[in-house]
């Protein structure tokens, strides 16, 4: 088979994938109701679970859809008539608030700065003083608005002390940052196929203990397609999704998981961290800065303050990189002009170095006063 053109996606997912993951989609046509395909999904569910929990007690429920589908499934299937605190320190905490509003959930929005750790003292005051009994709390582990990594272990300990069920959106941390659900008191974990697992878009999943899933039987259904209990029990009985599965995407995910197992989570995170270090050192040399301090940074995505320069325009910069086979992402921080560079996927620090070479060229061309010309196109070619 011929190689596929390699594009470098410096975006928070979809991420750059290997050719072997792409080619894994090329399989004979198969009905997803065949036992052979059910075995494939069963193996995927089991292997995803073991990344963060004991497969004997926990399991993964798969859905066709982006990470937001799994987020929607949890919020609409788990909360019932309880009250949930939603920690909002970025675009994806805000998205959970919007989903909760659509379903008419009882929720309290805990607004936190997008570039600073959650104030645990203030959070505890809400748990302690709110007249309504808080039943659930949800937080985004890695907020890709900024690159902030929330301290879910500390939040989990707080939830345990107040007997609150913790839901974690780990969509952009799962498969990179080590997580142990039981140790961190996480009851439900949400993730997807197209970020650090390095699969293709189209599959999301929820991991929880089997006991938790069984306990959803009597929670009022708010969604038909995305009901978590119904999806869980159907897979338990038939090894199938209730509705048509994204067949080719699941074959690609199986291959991506194989490659993940071969690399190992510690080694994958170390590779990502090396790319992050290369990126941040490079932008600082040029006079640019990022907004989250290193001790709170995920090392997976960096929100960079845009250059103050008359000739700067993000779309033009995006288009410049796009013609070179590199995709970058706009910012999402309110009242602060930023752009975002992710370093996840099948890339290395060499790809980041190539990005920095081109970034220097672009900044020079628009007249930005570079702090230090240490990377040049000419020297890179030698």
N, C-alpha and C positions, 0 to 999 in steps of 0.2 A: 504494500500500500504506500502511496505517496505521502510525504509529510504535509501537514496542514500549515498554512501560513501562521507564524507565531506572532500574536499581538500581546503586548505587555499591558495588562489591566491593573493600573494602580488605583483601583476602586475597591470599596468595601464589600464587594461581591455583586455579581458574579466575579470570580477570580480567574486568573490564567490557569488553564488545565493542561495536563500532559496529552500527547497524542494518543497514548494508550487508553486514557479515559474517554476521549472523543470516539475512538474506533470501537470501544466496547458497546456502543449503541448499535453497531451494524451486526444484527443477529437475525436469524430467520423469524418471520412473523409468528407470533404466538398469541393465543387467547389468554388474557390474564386470569381466567378461571381454571386453567390447567394446573395440576398438582406440581408440575415442574416449576412453574412460575411462583406458586405459593412457597415452595422451598427456598427460592431465591429471596423472597421478601422476608421469610422467617430468619434466614441467615443474616440479612441486613439489620433487622430489628435486634437480633441478639448481639451483633458486633457493635452496633451503636450504643447499646445499653452498657456494655462492659467498659466503655471508655470512661464512664462516670459513676458506675454503680455495680452492685452484685446482681448478675443476671438471674440468680435463683429467686431473688425477692423483687426485682424491678423489671420493667419491660418498656419497650418503645412502641408507640402507636404512630403509624405513618399516615400522612395525608398527601394527596396531590395538591400542590400549591406552594407559594412562597412562604417564608418564615412568618409573615403576617397571618397566613391561614391558620397556622398552629397557635399563634398568639390569640387569634379570634376564637379558636376552638376552646382554649383553656378558659378565657374570660367568660364565654357564653355557657360553658358546661360545668364550671367548678364553683362559682361564687354563690349561686342560688340566691337566697334572700339575705345573705350575710352582707357585711360591710368590708370593703377592701381599701387599704391605703395604696395609692399608686405613686411611687417616687418618680417625679418628673424632673430630670436634669438633662433633657435633650429631646430631639425630635421623636425618638422612639418611646420614651416615657409619655410624651404628648400624644402619640398615636394610641397608646393604651387607654388614655383618658377619653379619646374620641370613640374608641370601640365601646368602652364602658357606658358612655353617654347614649350611643345608639341602642344598646340593649337595656337601658334603663336600670343599670346596676347602682346600688348604693356604694358610692366611693368618696374618699377624701383624697384630694390632690396635695401631695407634699412636694412643693416646688423647691428645688435645690439648684445652686449655680452649676452651669454646664462644664466648668473647668476646675471645680473644687470637690473634695470628698464630701459625702453626705454627713451632715451634722447629726451624729448619733444621739447626742443629748437632746436636741430639738425633736428628733424622731421619737425618742422614748417618752417625751412629754405628751405627745399626741396619743401614744399607746396607753399612757397612764391616766390622762385627764379627760379624754373624750368620753362623753356620756354613753354614746352608742358602743356596743361591744364590737371590737375589731376582730374579724374572723380570718382575714387574709391580708397579705402584703405582697406587692409585686415590684420588682426592680429590674432594670436592664443591667446586665453584668458589664458588658463593654458597650459604652455609648458612642456609636460611630459618628455622632455629631461633632465630637471633639477628640476622641481617643482616650477619654477618661475610663479607667477601670474601677468600678465600684467595689467596695470591700464586702463581698457577699458573705464571707465567713462571719464578720462582725455583725452584719445585719441578721444573719441566721441565728446567732446567739441571742440577739435581742428578741427575735420572734419566738425562740424557744422559751425564753423567760416569761413571755406574755401569752404563750400558747396560741400563737398566730401561725397560720399555714403560709409558708413562703413559696412564692412563684418567681422563677428567675428566667428572664429572657437572655439566653446564652447564645443567641443566633450568631453573633460575630465573635464569640470567645470559644465556643465548643470546638474541640479538636486542636486547640493551640494552648490556651491557658489551662493547666491541670485543674480539674474539679472533681470532688468526691461528694456526692449528694448527701449521703448519710452523715458524714463528718461536718458538713456545712449546714445541716438542717434544711435542705432544699426538698420541698415536697413535689413540685412540678418544675421540670426544666424544658425549655422550648429551644429548638435549633432547626437548622435547615442544611440542605445538601451542597450549597454552592459557595460556601465561604472557606473555612479552614480545613474542612474535609476534602476540599478541592474537587468536588463533583460538579455536576451541571444543575442549573436551576430547575425547579419543578417538584421537589419533594421536601416536605417539612415534617417534623416529628415532635412528639411530646414524650418525655421519659418520666415515669413515676413508679412508685411501688405498686405491685398488683393489688395490694390491699386498698390503696388510694383509688385506683380505677374502679374496683368493685364497689367502693363506697359512693360512687356517683350515680348509682342506679335510681335513687329517689330525688335527685336534683332536677328541678324544672328545666325542660328543654327549651332553649331559646333559638337554637339553630338546628335545621334538619341535616344539611350536608356535613356540618362541622361538629356534630355532637360527639364528644369524646368517649362517652360510655358506649354508645352504639358502635362506634368504630372499633373500640377495644374488644367488645364481645364478639363482633362479627369476625374479626381476625382470629380470635381465640378458637372459634368454632370451625372456620373455613380456611385459615391461612390466606385470606384475601381481603382487599379493601372492599368496602360496601359498594363503591362505584368504580368506574373504569380507572385503572391505575396508569400513570405515565410510564409505560413499559420500557421504552428505550432509556429514559432517564434513570430508571432503577438499575438497569444493566450497567450504566456508566457509574452509578453510585457504588455498586458492588466492586467495580475495579478501583474506584477511588479509595474505598475502605481498605482494599488489599494493599494499596500503595501507602496508605496512612499507617497500617500495621507494620509494614516493612521499615518505614522511616522511624516511627515511634514519636509519641507526643512530645517528649522532652527535646528530642533532636529537631522536631519541626518548629517548636517554639524558639529554640536556640537559633535556627536559620532565620526565622522572622526577626528575632531581636538583633541579629547581626545586620540585617538589611535596615532596620530602624536606626541603628547607631550610625551606619553609613549615611543615611538620609539626613538625620539631624545634624551631624557634624558638617555635612556638605552645605546645608542651607544656612547654618550659622556663619560659616566662612564667607558666604556671599552677602551677609547682612540681613537675612530673614530670620524670623523667630516663630516658634510654635507656642500654643497657649496653655498646655497642660504640663505641670511640673513632672519631672522624670519619675519621682517616687509614686505618683498616682497614674502613670501612663501605661497603657496596654502594650505598647511597642508593636501594635498591629496597624494602627492608622494614626496619621498626624494631621491636625488642623493647623494650617500655616497662615499667619497674618499676611494679607496680600501686600505686595510692594507698593509703596506710595510713590507713584511716578506718573507723570502726565500721559505717557504712551501706553500705560497698562490697561488691558482689557481681558477679563478672564476668558471670554469666548474665543478671542483671537489666540490667546495662549493655548487653550484647549485644542483649537484647530491646528496650530503649529505642531503640537505633539502628536496629534492624531495622524497627520501625514507621515510621521516617523514611526508609526506602529505602536504608540504609547497612548493610553487613555488615562486622563486625570479627571478629578471630580470637583464640582463646585462646593462651596461651604454651606453650612446650615445654621450657623450661630447668629442669633438675632443681635442687631446693633453692633456687629463686628464683621468686617469684611475679611473673609478667609477663603482658602481653597484647601482641598483635602487630598492627601496622598496615602494610600494604603500599601502595605508591603506584605500582603498575604498571597496565597496561591503558589503556583509552580514558578516562583522567581527566586533569585538570589541577590546578594549584595552587588554582584556584577551588573545586574539589570538596573539597580538603583544608581550605580555609578554612571551608566549610560544616560539615565534620566538627568542626572546632575550636570553632565557635559552639555546636554541640550538646553537645560535650564539656564546655564551661564550664557550660552549663545543668545537665547531669547532675551534675557535681561540686558545684555550688552546692546542688543539691537534696539531696544526701546529706550535706552538711555538711563537705565537704573544704575545708581552709583554703587558698584560692587565693593564690598569691604576688602576682599582679597582675591586676586585672580590666581587661584591655585590649581584649578582644573580647566584645561583648555582643550578644545577639539583637536588642535594640532598635536599636543603632547599625548593625548589619548590614542592617536592613530599610530604612534611610534612603537 
